Amino acid sequence: MERVGGEIGMKEKFKIEKYEGKKPPSKILKLIVADVLESFGFKVKMDKKVKTIETVEVDVWGSKVVGDTRIHIYVSCRNWNKKVGGDDVFTEIGRIRSLMQQPHLKIFICEEATGGAREIALAEGFVIVELKDKANCGDAGKVAEIIYERLNELFLGIALREVHEGVKKKLEEFGINWSIAIRRMIESKIQ
């Protein structure tokens, strides 16, 4: 399925394997983010051009209707393979503030947020996904895994009731990510 600047309507399960071994240029990173959001039921647009005072290009924009509310997600991928400072975060803040439709969730993907950049981004309500050394490892599968795990943890943390602390501790002792274990259990029950 070609995904260049259009809406992606088909919901698919996210498969990290399809990215393994591929080089992760910006276009692949946007596809990864789009696939992850789709796996959570969002309709996605990539490279969405939004006219405000000036034209702003949004890397990835996700929308999902929940009841009578439409949830919007803004994802910035442009700094995915570099360390970012406060100026980069302020640029994203300015871009978002110029949008007519304000997102409910703002995600900033970068190699690393340095210095005060992390504090500024968090204070402005961003979710930061840091790729660290995986940003330049040359394997998009490793990047996909980080993005999926971070967003999976975020969405499950928001949506699921709290897992009993004793169960979480036991799972952690065995090195099991409780949010993934619960998701897999739910998927198997549904099937």
Disulfide bonds with the S-S distance in Angstrom:
none
